[in-house]
């Protein structure tokens, strides 16, 4: 039945094109398209105009018989209504068919799976605390205890008022200066403090930092020296060895800083605080305080003799000033 109406339309078009004043002047050149999809198609004239767009209408003559009657004009029976005629429906145009583009479509951007993120391996070997390199931590330290270099300090850090410079040997006589210089720091805190991270400066350029845990108990005196051997350093048992700082024999300063905060600073210069060769500058024990040690009157040359021959009290209570 799908192919029957094709013949009806062809006969009708042939008859309509041969008679009447309204007949198309050019010969119809019929082209069949989409026959495979619908069993029929659209037909176009030689001029490119549509030759079969609407079903023909006539005066009642059989359009299929080629009588010459103009099916497009007049009134009368519709050739589409014959018992053997056109069924009344044309197949859809190929232009009306939506193309299936799914086969040629590329995946949309949001449908493309993102590349997997590289796996991050935490780096916590030998570390107690601090970042693990992957956005996490290797551990937490106790309250008020700092994490320094991946390890937890043994006690809270010092704050202003906890430490005071207590004694300075800037010009040893028993051994050379580069071997025998030392100084002493007094802990005034009511509880232990860890000096790990403490920076000690001399003047404006020279400094060093405490690079490991160094706990100071309340009232403890810590000695910082250039060398460890007591025979080489003039008889000092140091608590910390330092380098990168040399004391002047004339005038200089020592400053204690932690995290950029000044804890104590001492200046010495003649004539009030004149350095005596072979004797330390000693702070009077009654005036051991980070504010009182700013005054030159609180200092005097040491009188107690050390094992190496110089005078001072490293690691012990200072001599009283006269």
PyMOL commands that set and color helices and strands:
alter all, ss='L'
color gray80, all
select helices_A, chain A and resi 4-16+35-38+63-65+79-81+94-96+109-111+177-180+230-233+285-287+292-294+296-298
alter helices_A, ss='H'
color red, helices_A
select strands_A, chain A and resi 147-148+151-152+163-169+182-187+193-194+199-202+206-209+215-216+221-225+240-241+252-258+261-268+281-283+299-301
alter strands_A, ss='S'
color yellow, strands_A
deselect
rebuild
show_as cartoon
